[in-house]
Amino acid sequence: MLADFGVFGGDDRSGYLVDDLLLRGYGVITRGVKQKRDSAASLEELAEQAKVLVGPVPLSKYIGDREKQFDRLELCMAVKAGQLLFAGQIPEDIREIIRYNGARCVDFMKSREVQQANAVLTAEGCLAECIAHRNVQLKGARVCVCGYGCCGREIARVFSGLGANVTVAIRRTQSAWEAACNGYSVCYPEGLGDILPRQEIIINTVPERIVSEEQLEKISKASLLVEIASTPGGFDMNDAKRKGLQAISCPGLPGRYFPRGAARILADFIVAAC
């Protein structure tokens, strides 16, 4: 009898996801899941014994060449026609091969519902990082949030709620109007050079260069720069550190700080999608 789900790879979220699905009454088998004993000897066996496959977030961290946890060719060959694969940030080449083989991919991170739920956890994790790396209270602190998508909105809300003076760097006029209505100061990227020297905490949520090398030069050595966006990020981390700035990279905050809650978000999405 086929299991409902075959879960493979990942961080603590995957282990909690297995527990959550089991508690909901589903049959689950695993391969390479942290703190879980393998019930399949390979990805091929996992795919043969499960109706639906569930990979990690992000998939690219665990799938690659031989130095990775799983080989990408192994995954592409394992997924069967008619099968469904859930994972986060699925590389386009893997997506295309799996589609060609008659299977279907669903990317967690393309779901608006998952993005919004994860943004809440990201904002709280970002707050924890800032508290850990700063010795100044947040009330009255000058905080710049670069970007006003799901994560930018939640981060601005959390820090503002603690009394910080929040400025949001935004490209789109509509988003700027929304941010201003929520009580935040607003600037456009071309104006960052004027406001960054006055900021105590600078948080980037934009997955592209928004802070130039010239603008980095103007940032105070007492400031904290926080990068939560994916590669290439909003600023050059190495360049920032060479300039003596305190800069930290914070990928995967939901999985690091709230793996159980992050797993519940994924489980809700999987069950609804199936």
Residue pairs with C-beta under 8 A, 6 or more apart in sequence:
1 27
2 27
2 49
2 50
2 51
3 26
3 27
3 28
3 29
3 49
3 50
3 51
4 21
4 26
4 27
4 28
4 50
4 51
4 52
5 21
5 26
5 27
5 28
5 29
5 50
5 51
5 52
5 53
5 54
5 270
6 28
6 29
6 30
6 31
6 40
6 46
6 47
6 49
6 50
6 52
6 53
6 54
7 14
7 17
7 18
7 21
7 28
7 29
7 30
7 31
7 33
7 53
7 54
8 14
8 30
8 31
8 32
8 33
8 43
8 46
8 53
8 54
8 55
8 56
8 70
9 31
9 32
9 33
9 55
9 56
9 59
9 62
9 63
9 69
9 70
10 17
10 33
10 34
10 55
10 56
10 57
10 62
11 34
11 56
11 252
11 255
11 256
11 259
12 34
12 35
12 255
12 259
13 56
13 57
13 254
13 255
13 259
13 262
13 263
13 266
14 33
14 34
14 36
14 54
14 56
14 263
15 33
15 34
15 35
15 36
15 259
15 263
16 259
16 260
16 262
16 263
16 264
17 54
17 263
17 266
17 267
18 28
18 30
18 33
18 36
19 263
20 263
20 264
20 267
21 28
21 267
21 270
22 28
24 267
24 271
29 39
29 40
29 46
29 49
29 50
30 36
30 37
30 38
30 39
30 40
30 46
31 38
31 39
31 40
31 41
31 42
31 43
31 45
31 46
32 38
32 62
32 69
32 70
40 46
40 49
42 74
42 78
43 70
43 74
43 75
43 78
44 74
44 77
44 78
46 53
46 78
47 53
47 78
47 79
47 80
47 83
48 80
51 83
51 84
52 83
52 84
52 85
52 86
52 270
52 274
53 78
53 79
53 83
53 84
53 85
53 86
54 85
54 86
54 87
54 266
54 270
55 62
55 63
55 75
55 85
55 86
55 87
55 88
55 90
56 62
56 87
56 88
57 87
57 88
57 89
57 108
57 109
57 252
57 255
57 266
58 87
58 88
58 89
58 109
58 252
59 87
59 88
59 89
59 90
59 91
59 94
60 89
60 91
61 68
62 68
62 69
62 70
63 69
63 70
63 71
63 72
63 75
63 91
63 94
64 70
64 71
64 72
65 71
65 72
72 91
72 93
72 94
75 94
76 94
76 97
76 98
76 101
79 85
79 98
79 101
79 103
80 101
80 102
80 103
81 101
81 102
81 103
82 102
82 103
83 103
83 104
84 103
84 104
84 105
84 106
84 274
85 98
85 103
85 104
85 105
85 106
86 105
86 106
86 108
86 266
86 269
86 270
86 273
87 105
87 107
87 108
88 107
88 108
88 109
89 107
89 109
89 230
90 105
90 107
94 105
95 105
95 107
98 104
98 105
99 105
106 273
108 114
108 266
108 269
109 115
111 269
112 150
113 269
114 265
114 266
114 269
115 150
116 150
117 265
118 150
118 254
118 262
118 265
119 150
119 151
119 153
119 154
120 154
121 253
121 254
121 257
121 258
121 261
121 262
121 265
122 151
122 154
122 155
122 228
122 253
122 254
123 151
123 154
123 155
123 157
123 158
124 158
124 257
124 258
125 250
125 253
125 254
125 256
125 257
125 258
126 155
126 158
126 203
126 226
126 228
126 250
126 253
127 138
127 158
127 159
127 162
128 257
129 226
129 248
129 250
129 253
130 138
130 201
130 203
130 224
130 226
131 138
133 224
133 246
133 248
134 141
134 200
134 201
134 224
136 200
138 159
138 162
138 163
138 164
139 162
139 163
139 164
140 163
140 164
140 165
141 159
141 164
141 165
141 200
141 201
142 164
142 165
142 167
142 198
142 199
142 200
142 201
143 159
143 164
143 165
143 166
143 167
143 199
143 200
143 201
143 202
143 203
144 166
144 167
144 168
144 169
144 192
144 195
144 196
144 199
144 201
144 202
144 203
145 152
145 155
145 156
145 159
145 166
145 167
145 168
145 169
145 203
145 205
146 152
146 168
146 169
146 192
146 202
146 203
146 204
146 205
146 206
146 210
146 211
146 234
147 168
147 169
147 170
147 204
147 205
147 206
147 210
147 229
147 234
148 156
148 168
148 170
148 175
148 176
148 178
148 179
149 205
151 205
151 228
152 168
152 205
155 203
155 205
156 166
156 168
156 179
156 182
156 184
157 182
159 166
159 201
160 166
160 182
160 183
160 184
164 201
165 185
166 184
166 185
167 184
167 185
167 186
167 187
167 195
167 199
168 176
168 179
168 184
168 185
168 186
168 187
169 187
169 188
169 189
169 191
169 192
169 210
170 176
170 179
170 186
170 187
170 188
171 188
171 189
176 186
176 188
179 186
180 186
187 194
187 195
189 210
192 210
192 211
192 215
193 212
193 214
193 215
193 218
196 202
196 211
196 215
196 218
196 219
197 218
197 219
197 220
199 219
199 220
199 223
200 220
200 222
200 223
200 224
201 223
201 224
201 226
202 211
202 219
202 223
202 224
202 225
202 226
203 226
203 228
204 210
204 211
204 225
204 226
204 227
204 228
204 229
204 233
204 234
204 235
205 228
205 229
205 234
206 229
206 234
207 229
207 230
207 231
207 232
207 233
207 234
208 229
208 232
208 234
209 232
209 233
209 234
209 235
209 236
210 234
210 235
211 234
211 235
213 236
213 239
216 235
216 236
216 239
216 240
216 243
216 245
217 243
219 225
219 240
219 243
219 245
221 244
221 245
221 246
223 245
223 246
224 246
224 247
224 248
225 235
225 240
225 245
225 246
225 247
225 248
226 247
226 248
226 250
227 233
227 234
227 235
227 237
227 247
227 248
227 249
227 250
228 250
228 251
228 253
230 251
233 249
235 247
237 247
237 249
240 247
241 247
254 261
254 262
254 265
255 262
